[in-house]
Amino acid sequence: MRRFLAALLIAAVLLPAAAQADLYDSTLILVNKQNSLPQDYEPKDLSYPDVAYADFVPESRKQMREVAARALEKMFAAALEDGIELLGISGYRSYWTQHEIYYRRLEETDLEYVSQYVAMPGQSEHQTGLAMDVGSSDCPFLSTDFVLTDAYAWLNQHAHEYGYIIRYTEAGIPETGYAFEPWHIRYVGDVATELWANGMTLEAWYRQRLSGSHPVRQRRFALSAW
């Protein structure tokens, strides 16, 4: 795994743009304030998860990558069997959609708030097609009140079983650089249980796995873990 991750980071710098595009499709892609996606990146396999959505969600934001969409369907169905009605609120967002959101929020609030809650264009996980903001029937909007719901408690306990993590945890703020967002889940596949069991952010997981990689220690990469 360490060799794979190091190769992923190194290749992202050394390979031509066409080859780099394939690397961006990894379900382990690290996108944050230090690691941006290109303006023109769009997942090739966007799909519409067959799940319930909040009434106000536009069709374009119901999409996710195929593997994440199918896992989301299984997770929502399992939650419903346990009496929890989850709602999708915001999945895939293009670079330019994020651009619009970011600068509109900047006009409405201020930089301090926006830097905690809204990713700059190119730095949003939503552009990967692997993230979905979720709510519930009793909290259908993006609000920190979601943490008080049974839906959040269920997600916190079971999301990893379907390859998802709650990406921006309260404990992880120093590492992610974002405020606690109980509604933002991210598909990472098989490593989700490891992250959940150890209370790790994706940044911490990358740092731990790559700590022995000499090339990563010596250079800063476009997709580096730092």
C-alpha positions as CSV (number, residue, x, y, z in Angstrom):
1,M,0.0,0.0,0.0
2,R,2.8,2.4,0.8
3,R,4.4,1.8,-2.5
4,F,1.1,2.4,-4.3
5,L,0.5,5.7,-2.5
6,A,4.0,7.0,-3.1
7,A,3.8,6.0,-6.8
8,L,0.4,7.8,-6.9
9,L,2.0,11.0,-5.6
10,I,5.1,10.9,-7.7
11,A,3.3,10.0,-10.9
12,A,0.9,13.0,-10.4
13,V,4.0,15.2,-10.8
14,L,5.9,13.3,-13.5
15,L,3.3,12.0,-15.8
16,P,1.7,14.1,-18.6
17,A,-1.8,15.6,-18.1
18,A,-3.6,12.7,-19.8
19,A,-2.1,10.1,-17.6
20,Q,-2.5,12.2,-14.5
21,A,-6.3,12.3,-15.2
22,D,-6.4,8.5,-14.5
23,L,-4.7,9.0,-11.1
24,Y,-7.3,11.6,-10.1
25,D,-9.8,8.8,-10.3
26,S,-8.4,6.9,-7.4
27,T,-10.9,6.4,-4.6
28,L,-8.0,7.3,-2.2
29,I,-7.4,10.7,-3.8
30,L,-6.5,13.3,-1.3
31,V,-8.1,16.7,-2.1
32,N,-7.7,19.5,0.5
33,K,-6.3,23.0,0.9
34,Q,-2.9,21.8,-0.2
35,N,-3.9,19.5,-3.0
36,S,-6.1,20.7,-5.8
37,L,-7.8,19.1,-8.8
38,P,-7.6,20.7,-12.3
39,Q,-10.3,23.0,-13.5
40,D,-11.3,20.6,-16.2
41,Y,-11.4,17.4,-14.1
42,E,-14.7,15.6,-14.1
43,P,-15.2,11.9,-13.2
44,K,-15.8,9.7,-16.2
45,D,-18.4,7.4,-14.4
46,L,-20.8,9.8,-12.8
47,S,-24.1,8.1,-11.8
48,Y,-27.3,8.9,-10.0
49,P,-27.6,7.0,-6.7
50,D,-31.2,5.7,-6.3
51,V,-31.7,7.2,-2.8
52,A,-34.0,9.8,-1.3
53,Y,-33.0,13.5,-1.6
54,A,-34.0,16.7,0.1
55,D,-36.7,18.5,-2.0
56,F,-34.5,21.4,-3.0
57,V,-31.6,19.4,-4.4
58,P,-30.9,20.1,-8.1
59,E,-30.4,17.1,-10.4
60,S,-26.8,18.0,-11.1
61,R,-25.9,17.6,-7.4
62,K,-27.4,14.1,-7.1
63,Q,-24.5,12.5,-9.0
64,M,-21.6,10.5,-7.6
65,R,-19.0,8.2,-9.1
66,E,-20.4,4.7,-9.8
67,V,-18.6,2.9,-7.0
68,A,-19.6,5.6,-4.4
69,A,-23.2,5.7,-5.7
70,R,-23.8,2.0,-5.4
71,A,-22.3,2.0,-1.9
72,L,-24.5,5.0,-0.9
73,E,-27.6,3.0,-2.0
74,K,-26.7,0.1,0.2
75,M,-26.0,2.4,3.1
76,F,-29.2,4.3,2.8
77,A,-31.2,1.1,2.5
78,A,-29.5,-0.3,5.6
79,A,-30.3,2.8,7.5
80,L,-33.9,2.7,6.5
81,E,-34.2,-0.9,7.7
82,D,-33.1,0.5,11.1
83,G,-35.7,3.2,11.0
84,I,-33.3,6.0,9.8
85,E,-34.3,8.0,6.7
86,L,-31.2,9.6,5.3
87,L,-31.4,12.3,2.6
88,G,-28.9,13.2,0.0
89,I,-28.2,16.9,-0.3
90,S,-25.1,17.6,-2.4
91,G,-22.9,15.2,-4.3
92,Y,-20.8,16.0,-7.3
93,R,-20.0,19.6,-8.0
94,S,-17.8,20.8,-10.8
95,Y,-14.9,23.2,-10.4
96,W,-17.1,26.1,-11.7
97,T,-20.0,25.2,-9.5
98,Q,-17.7,25.3,-6.5
99,H,-16.3,28.6,-7.8
100,E,-19.7,30.1,-7.8
101,I,-20.5,28.8,-4.3
102,Y,-17.2,29.9,-2.8
103,Y,-17.3,33.5,-4.1
104,R,-21.0,33.9,-3.3
105,R,-20.4,32.8,0.3
106,L,-17.4,35.1,0.5
107,E,-19.7,38.1,-0.5
108,E,-22.3,37.0,2.1
109,T,-20.0,36.3,5.0
110,D,-16.3,36.8,5.4
111,L,-13.0,35.0,4.7
112,E,-12.7,33.6,8.2
113,Y,-16.0,31.8,8.0
114,V,-15.6,30.7,4.4
115,S,-12.1,29.3,5.0
116,Q,-13.6,27.0,7.7
117,Y,-16.6,25.7,5.8
118,V,-16.3,26.2,2.0
119,A,-13.5,24.8,-0.1
120,M,-11.9,26.9,-2.8
121,P,-12.6,25.7,-6.4
122,G,-10.4,22.8,-7.2
123,Q,-10.0,22.0,-3.5
124,S,-13.4,20.5,-2.9
125,E,-13.9,16.7,-2.4
126,H,-17.3,17.1,-4.2
127,Q,-15.4,17.5,-7.5
128,T,-14.1,14.0,-7.1
129,G,-17.6,12.6,-7.1
130,L,-16.8,10.6,-4.0
131,A,-18.4,12.9,-1.4
132,M,-22.1,13.5,-0.5
133,D,-23.5,15.9,2.0
134,V,-26.4,14.2,3.8
135,G,-29.3,15.1,6.1
136,S,-32.2,13.3,7.5
137,S,-36.0,13.6,7.6
138,D,-35.8,15.5,10.8
139,C,-32.8,17.7,9.7
140,P,-33.0,18.1,5.9
141,F,-30.6,21.0,5.7
142,L,-26.8,21.3,6.2
143,S,-26.7,22.2,9.9
144,T,-24.5,21.3,12.9
145,D,-27.9,20.3,14.5
146,F,-27.5,17.1,12.4
147,V,-25.1,15.9,15.1
148,L,-28.0,15.7,17.5
149,T,-30.0,13.3,15.3
150,D,-30.3,9.5,15.3
151,A,-29.3,9.7,11.7
152,Y,-25.9,11.1,12.6
153,A,-25.4,8.5,15.4
154,W,-26.2,5.8,12.9
155,L,-23.8,7.1,10.3
156,N,-21.0,7.6,12.9
157,Q,-21.4,3.9,13.8
158,H,-22.1,2.3,10.4
159,A,-20.8,4.4,7.5
160,H,-17.5,2.7,7.5
161,E,-19.2,-0.6,6.7
162,Y,-20.1,0.8,3.3
163,G,-16.7,2.4,2.6
164,Y,-17.6,5.9,3.9
165,I,-16.1,8.1,6.5
166,I,-17.3,11.3,8.1
167,R,-14.6,13.4,6.6
168,Y,-14.5,16.5,8.7
169,T,-14.6,15.5,12.3
170,E,-14.3,17.8,15.3
171,A,-11.1,16.1,16.5
172,G,-9.6,16.4,13.0
173,I,-9.9,20.1,12.6
174,P,-6.2,20.8,13.0
175,E,-5.4,18.3,10.3
176,T,-8.2,18.9,7.8
177,G,-8.3,22.7,8.2
178,Y,-12.1,22.7,8.1
179,A,-14.7,23.0,10.8
180,F,-16.7,20.0,12.0
181,E,-19.1,19.0,9.3
182,P,-21.2,16.1,10.5
183,W,-23.1,16.0,7.2
184,H,-20.1,15.5,4.9
185,I,-19.3,11.9,4.1
186,R,-16.6,10.6,1.7
187,Y,-16.2,7.3,0.0
188,V,-12.7,5.8,0.5
189,G,-13.5,2.1,0.1
190,D,-11.8,-0.6,2.1
191,V,-9.7,1.7,4.2
192,A,-12.8,3.3,5.8
193,T,-12.9,0.8,8.7
194,E,-9.3,1.4,9.5
195,L,-9.8,5.2,9.6
196,W,-13.0,4.8,11.7
197,A,-11.5,2.3,14.2
198,N,-8.4,4.5,14.7
199,G,-10.2,7.9,14.7
200,M,-8.0,9.1,11.9
201,T,-8.5,11.7,9.2
202,L,-7.5,11.0,5.7
203,E,-4.6,13.4,6.1
204,A,-3.3,11.5,9.1
205,W,-3.7,8.1,7.3
206,Y,-1.6,9.4,4.3
207,R,1.0,10.8,6.6
208,Q,1.3,7.5,8.6
209,R,1.4,5.3,5.5
210,L,3.9,7.5,3.7
211,S,6.1,8.4,6.6
212,G,8.8,6.0,5.5
213,S,8.9,7.0,1.9
214,H,12.1,8.9,1.2
215,P,10.9,10.6,-2.1
216,V,7.8,11.9,-0.3
217,R,9.9,13.2,2.6
218,Q,12.2,15.0,0.2
219,R,9.8,16.7,-2.2
220,R,6.4,18.5,-2.2
221,F,4.0,16.9,-4.6
222,A,0.9,18.2,-6.3
223,L,-1.0,15.5,-4.4
224,S,1.2,15.3,-1.4
225,A,0.0,14.3,2.0
226,W,1.3,17.3,3.8
